[in-house]
């Protein structure tokens, strides 16, 4: 069965054609059971490329193609794209129990779990398969199907050739990695929008890692769902992204609901979406988001794949992640380019940029593919990231200290001076406490006002204590917490003493 010739040629960009030719050259030089992995950034058009691969493979070899996805929505989108390329296909979903009409198709689209069940039940057997295309190949659920396609070429497609399970590296299942265009190259050639990246330092010391290696939903909800962090998020949005169409990613449903509530109270047009919304609700919410200028959509990771809304102007990472794949997927949701859009904003509230590097920075995918353990070990840990934090007093708080000429105090500089003079290190904190007491008194009418101001310095106190603990190389959590409590107690005492002397 032959398909229409070159129905898709006009839709392919030059870099996609080059990748296509590289892939087919490798197919032609390799055995008919080779496994190959193709990397292309989110927004680079992976579905377009593999749809043309399917069309061309069927035409050239007259063998069937199976496309595997891990979500129902992706399957429907893939089927639609294949149809657009003239590839008549059948979706194997939960309603398909047998393939009586398989001779009418040369291409099949299936969700991995559904196809695995049918193959195990021996209800479905597809004849003459020459190529299996795996979308989002970094997910490990696909591997269970490899044994059914031992005589076919397997082409995995992903933006990040790093396995979702560190114990099952992709190099063990794919013989070769073909690397597509880089993010920066696609930006330079006007295929992707450029990211304007902003961040807010967030202490992640309360986050816990789960068995999968990423931060747990429970600990993330506790951190990002607290009132202080929610206010910090709204303030950052108002400072950087106010009025833009914004997509917020969270790690827990509770956090997303809290985010929705606090933005509503602040007067913003926002809605929440998670995997508990049914298909009708999801369509309605996404349609609202598409058509509403300045809309804000807060969600959990449901929109990291299979979601394409080019009008997104701002991406907010209101979560931390240890997953490189998720990091790229989230930011990639804002990278689609439009005639009036050549850039988008990224607001990082989880130290993710410090952990993985800039979204468009050069990255050696071949090294990551071959040596994933080395890469994972090289990712900066949270403690190292927090060493580089620089506390900036919020403008609202700074205004309460307007009568003081100098609000800053350099802990590292003071420590160097004290150490060089051979004095006790605790003198650094004593000087810091004295400076804090001074500015509280300068901006207060009485001791009670000064103590109220001192309480609002809690975040800066924790920052100074943390820097001091790094200097003396005693950075345990208990020690830092004790130091901060002792600092606050001594600050209250110092304020009382100074006021007594002043009066």
C-alpha positions in Angstrom: 0.0 0.0 0.0 1.6 3.3 -1.2 0.8 6.7 0.2 0.6 10.0 -1.6 4.0 11.3 -2.7 5.6 14.2 -0.8 2.3 15.4 0.8 4.3 16.9 3.6 7.4 18.4 1.9 6.1 22.0 2.2 5.6 21.6 6.0 9.2 20.6 6.7 11.9 23.2 7.7 15.4 22.7 6.3 16.8 21.4 9.6 14.0 18.9 9.8 14.8 17.7 6.3 18.4 17.3 7.2 17.6 15.3 10.3 15.2 13.2 8.2 17.9 12.3 5.7 20.4 11.5 8.5 17.9 9.1 10.1 17.1 7.4 6.8 20.8 7.1 5.9 21.3 5.3 9.2 18.3 3.1 8.6 19.7 2.1 5.2 23.1 1.3 6.6 21.9 -0.7 9.6 20.2 -4.1 10.1 16.3 -4.1 10.1 16.2 -4.6 13.9 18.3 -1.6 15.0 17.3 0.7 17.8 18.1 4.4 17.3 17.3 7.5 19.4 16.5 11.0 17.9 16.8 14.1 20.0 15.1 17.4 19.1 14.2 20.2 21.5 10.6 20.9 22.6 9.1 23.1 19.9 11.4 21.8 17.2 8.6 19.7 15.6 9.3 16.1 16.6 5.8 15.0 15.6 6.2 16.6 12.2 9.5 14.8 11.6 8.4 11.4 12.7 5.1 11.7 10.8 7.1 12.3 7.6 9.4 9.4 8.6 6.4 7.1 8.8 5.1 8.3 5.4 8.5 7.8 3.7 9.2 4.5 5.4 5.9 3.0 4.3 6.4 4.3 0.7 10.0 3.1 0.5 9.8 -0.3 2.3 6.1 -1.1 2.1 6.1 -2.2 5.7 3.8 -1.1 8.5 4.6 1.5 11.2 3.5 1.6 14.8 3.7 4.8 16.8 3.6 4.5 20.6 2.6 7.3 23.0 2.2 7.3 26.8 -1.0 9.4 27.0 -4.4 9.3 25.3 -4.2 13.0 24.3 -0.9 12.5 22.6 -2.2 9.5 20.7 -5.1 11.6 19.2 -2.8 14.5 18.3 -0.3 12.1 16.7 -3.1 10.4 14.7 -4.3 13.8 13.4 -0.7 14.9 12.4 -0.2 11.6 10.5 -3.5 12.1 8.7 -2.2 15.6 7.7 0.8 13.9 6.1 -1.4 11.5 4.1 -0.7 8.6 6.5 -4.0 6.7 7.0 -3.8 5.3 10.5 -5.8 3.5 13.1 -5.7 4.3 16.9 -5.5 1.2 19.1 -7.3 2.4 22.2 -9.2 0.6 25.0 -12.3 0.1 22.8 -10.2 -1.8 20.2 -10.2 -5.5 21.3 -9.1 -7.0 18.0 -7.6 -5.8 14.7 -10.0 -7.4 12.1 -9.4 -4.5 9.7 -5.6 -4.3 10.0 -5.0 -4.9 6.3 -6.7 -1.5 5.6 -4.0 0.4 7.4 -0.2 0.7 7.1 0.1 2.8 10.3 -1.2 2.3 13.9 -1.1 4.7 16.9 -1.3 3.1 20.3 -0.9 4.0 23.9 1.7 1.8 25.5 -0.4 0.2 28.2 -3.3 -0.5 25.9 -1.1 -2.2 23.3 0.8 -4.1 25.9 -2.5 -5.5 27.3 -3.7 -6.5 23.9 -0.4 -8.2 23.0 -0.3 -10.1 26.3 -3.8 -11.3 25.7 -2.8 -12.3 22.2 -5.9 -10.5 20.9 -3.9 -8.2 18.6 -1.1 -9.2 16.3 0.1 -6.6 13.7 1.7 -8.2 10.7 4.6 -6.9 8.6 5.8 -4.2 11.1 9.0 -2.6 9.9 9.3 0.5 12.1 8.2 1.3 15.7 8.3 5.0 16.6 8.3 5.9 20.3 7.3 9.4 21.3 8.7 10.8 24.5 11.1 7.9 24.6 12.7 8.8 27.8 9.8 7.2 29.7 10.6 3.7 30.7 7.1 2.3 30.2 7.9 1.6 26.6 10.6 -0.9 27.2 8.1 -3.6 28.1 7.0 -3.7 24.4 10.5 -4.0 22.9 10.3 -7.8 23.0 7.3 -7.8 20.7 9.1 -5.9 17.9 12.5 -7.7 17.8 12.5 -7.8 14.0 11.6 -4.1 13.5 13.6 -0.8 13.6 12.8 1.1 16.8 13.1 4.8 16.6 12.8 6.6 20.0 12.1 10.4 19.8 12.8 12.7 22.7 13.9 16.3 23.6 16.0 14.9 26.5 17.8 11.6 26.0 18.1 10.9 29.7 16.1 8.0 31.1 13.3 8.8 33.6 14.8 5.9 35.6 18.5 6.3 36.4 18.8 2.5 36.8 17.7 2.0 33.2 20.0 4.1 31.0 18.9 4.7 27.4 22.2 3.6 26.1 21.4 0.1 27.1 18.4 0.0 24.7 19.4 2.3 21.8 22.5 1.7 19.7 22.9 5.3 18.4 21.8 8.8 19.3 21.1 11.2 16.4 21.2 14.8 17.7 19.0 17.5 16.1 19.3 21.3 16.1 20.1 23.0 19.4 17.7 25.3 21.2 19.9 28.4 20.6 20.2 27.5 16.9 16.4 27.3 16.6 16.2 30.7 18.4 18.8 32.2 16.0 16.9 30.9 13.0 13.6 32.3 14.3 12.0 28.9 14.9 11.8 29.3 18.7 11.2 32.3 20.9 14.0 33.6 23.2 13.6 33.2 26.9 14.0 36.1 29.3 14.8 34.4 32.5 14.1 35.8 36.0 14.4 34.0 39.3 13.7 34.4 43.0 16.0 32.6 45.5 14.0 30.0 47.4 15.4 27.9 50.3 14.5 24.3 49.6 15.8 22.9 52.9 12.3 21.5 53.8 11.8 19.6 50.5 12.2 15.8 50.6 13.2 13.5 47.8 10.9 10.6 46.9 11.8 7.1 45.6 11.8 8.4 42.0 14.5 10.8 42.8 12.4 14.0 42.6 10.9 16.2 45.3 7.8 14.7 46.9 4.4 16.3 46.3 3.7 16.5 50.1 6.9 18.4 50.9 6.4 20.7 47.9 2.8 21.5 48.9 4.0 22.3 52.4 6.7 24.8 51.1 4.9 26.3 48.1 1.4 26.3 49.8 2.5 28.4 52.7 1.3 32.0 52.9 4.8 33.5 52.6 5.7 31.7 49.4 2.3 32.4 47.9 2.8 36.1 48.5 6.3 35.9 47.1 4.9 34.4 44.0 2.2 37.1 43.5 4.8 39.8 44.1 7.2 38.2 41.6 4.4 38.0 39.0 3.5 41.6 39.5 7.1 42.7 39.2 7.9 40.7 36.1 4.9 39.3 34.3 1.8 41.3 35.1 -0.7 41.4 32.3 0.9 38.6 30.3 -0.7 35.3 29.4 0.9 33.1 32.1 1.2 29.4 32.7 2.1 28.3 36.2 3.5 24.9 36.9 3.2 23.4 40.4 4.2 20.1 42.0 0.9 19.5 43.9 -2.8 20.0 43.3 -3.2 21.7 46.7 -0.5 24.2 45.8 -2.2 25.0 42.5 -5.5 25.5 44.2 -3.9 27.9 46.8 -2.2 29.7 43.9 -5.5 30.1 42.1 -7.2 31.4 45.3 -4.6 34.0 46.1 -4.4 35.4 42.6 -8.2 35.6 42.5 -8.2 37.6 45.7 -5.6 39.9 44.2 -8.0 40.5 41.3 -6.5 38.4 38.6 -8.2 36.3 35.9 -7.0 32.8 36.8 -8.1 29.2 36.6 -6.8 25.9 37.8 -6.4 22.6 35.9 -5.3 19.2 37.0 -5.7 15.5 36.0 -9.0 15.3 37.9 -10.7 17.6 35.4 -12.7 15.6 32.8 -12.2 15.9 29.1 -15.0 18.5 28.7 -13.8 20.6 31.5 -10.2 20.5 30.2 -11.3 21.6 26.7 -13.3 24.4 28.1 -10.5 25.7 30.4 -7.9 25.5 27.6 -10.2 27.3 25.2 -10.7 30.0 27.8 -7.0 30.3 28.2 -6.4 30.5 24.5 -8.9 33.2 23.9 -8.4 35.4 27.0 -5.7 38.0 26.9 -3.6 38.1 30.1 -5.2 34.9 31.4 -3.3 32.9 34.1 -3.6 29.1 34.2 -2.2 27.3 37.2 -1.7 23.6 36.8 0.1 20.5 37.9 2.4 18.7 35.4 -0.5 17.7 33.1 0.5 20.3 30.5 4.2 19.5 30.3 3.6 17.3 27.1 1.1 17.3 24.4 0.1 21.0 25.1 0.7 23.6 22.4 -0.5 27.1 23.0 1.8 29.6 21.2 0.1 32.6 22.8 1.7 31.8 26.2 3.9 34.8 27.2 5.2 33.8 30.6 6.1 30.5 32.2 6.3 30.3 36.0 8.1 27.4 37.5 6.4 27.5 40.9 8.2 24.3 41.9 11.6 22.7 42.1 12.5 19.6 40.2 15.5 17.2 39.9 14.3 16.1 36.4 16.2 17.6 33.5 13.4 16.4 31.2 10.7 18.1 33.1 12.7 21.3 33.3 13.0 21.5 29.5 9.4 20.5 29.0 8.0 23.2 31.3 10.0 26.0 29.8 9.3 24.7 26.3 5.6 25.4 26.7 6.3 29.1 26.2 8.8 28.8 23.3 6.4 28.7 20.4 7.0 31.7 18.1 4.3 33.9 16.5 4.5 36.9 14.1 4.1 39.3 17.1 6.0 37.1 19.6 9.8 36.4 19.5 10.4 36.2 23.2 8.8 35.0 26.4 9.4 35.3 30.1 10.5 32.5 32.5 10.1 33.1 36.2 11.9 30.4 38.2 10.7 30.0 41.8 12.6 26.7 42.4 16.3 27.3 41.8 16.0 25.2 38.6 18.1 27.4 36.4 20.9 27.3 39.0 20.5 23.5 39.1 20.5 22.8 35.3 21.8 25.9 33.6 20.0 28.2 31.2 17.4 26.7 29.0 19.2 27.7 25.8 22.7 26.9 27.0 24.8 24.4 25.0 24.4 20.9 26.3 26.3 17.8 25.4 23.5 15.3 24.8 25.9 12.6 23.5 27.8 12.7 26.8 24.6 12.6 28.8 23.4 9.6 26.7 26.6 7.7 27.1 27.4 8.6 30.7 24.1 9.5 32.5 25.4 8.6 36.0 28.3 11.1 35.6 25.8 13.8 34.5 23.4 13.2 37.3 26.2 13.3 39.9 27.4 16.6 38.4 24.1 18.4 39.0 24.4 21.0 41.7 22.8 20.1 45.0 20.5 22.5 46.9 23.0 23.4 49.5 25.6 24.5 47.0 23.0 26.5 45.2 21.9 28.3 48.4 25.5 29.3 49.1 25.2 31.7 46.2 22.0 33.3 47.3 22.0 37.0 47.6 19.3 38.4 49.9 17.5 41.5 48.6 15.2 43.3 51.0 11.8 43.7 49.4 10.9 47.3 48.5 7.9 47.3 50.8 10.1 46.3 53.7 12.9 48.6 52.7 10.5 51.6 52.8 10.0 50.9 56.6 13.7 51.5 57.1 13.8 54.7 55.0 15.5 56.8 57.8 18.6 54.6 57.7 21.5 55.4 55.4 22.9 51.9 55.2 20.9 48.7 55.3 23.5 46.2 54.0 25.9 44.2 56.1 28.6 42.0 54.4 28.9 38.9 56.6 31.8 37.4 54.4 33.8 40.7 54.5 33.3 41.0 58.3 34.3 37.4 58.8 37.5 37.9 56.8 38.4 40.9 58.9 37.7 39.2 62.2 39.6 36.0 61.2 42.6 38.1 60.0 42.7 39.9 63.3 42.7 36.6 65.2 39.4 37.4 66.9 36.5 35.1 67.8 34.2 34.4 64.9 31.1 35.1 67.0 32.1 38.8 66.8 30.7 38.8 63.2 27.2 38.0 64.5 27.5 40.5 67.3 28.3 43.2 64.8 25.4 42.1 62.6 23.0 42.2 65.5 24.2 45.6 66.4 23.6 46.9 62.9 20.1 45.4 62.8 19.3 46.9 66.2 20.5 50.3 65.0 18.3 50.4 61.9 15.3 49.2 63.9 15.7 52.0 66.4 16.4 54.6 63.7 13.0 53.9 62.2 10.9 53.5 65.4 9.2 55.8 67.9 9.6 53.4 70.8 10.9 50.0 71.8 7.7 48.2 70.8 7.8 49.6 67.2 11.5 48.6 67.0 10.7 45.0 68.1 7.9 44.8 65.5 10.4 45.9 62.8 12.9 43.3 64.0 10.4 40.5 63.5 10.1 41.5 59.9 13.9 40.9 59.4 13.5 37.1 59.9 14.3 36.2 56.3 17.4 38.4 56.3 18.5 37.0 59.7 18.3 33.5 58.3 20.3 34.6 55.3 23.1 36.1 57.4 23.2 33.1 59.8 23.5 30.8 56.8 26.4 32.8 55.3 28.1 32.8 58.7 27.7 29.0 59.1 29.3 28.6 55.7 32.2 30.7 56.8 32.9 28.6 59.9 32.1 25.4 58.1 29.3 24.3 60.4 26.3 24.1 58.2 24.1 21.5 59.9 20.4 22.3 59.9 20.0 22.2 63.7 23.0 24.5 64.2 21.6 27.1 61.8 18.2 27.0 63.4 19.7 27.4 66.9 21.8 30.3 65.6 18.8 32.1 64.1 16.8 31.7 67.3 19.7 32.9 69.4 20.2 35.8 67.0 16.6 36.9 67.2 16.7 36.7 71.0 19.9 38.8 71.2 18.5 41.3 68.8 15.4 41.9 71.0 17.7 42.3 74.0 20.0 44.7 72.1 17.1 46.9 71.0 15.9 47.1 74.6 19.4 48.0 75.8 19.9 50.6 73.2 16.5 52.2 73.8 17.3 52.3 77.5 20.5 54.1 76.8 18.8 56.4 74.3 16.2 57.4 76.8 
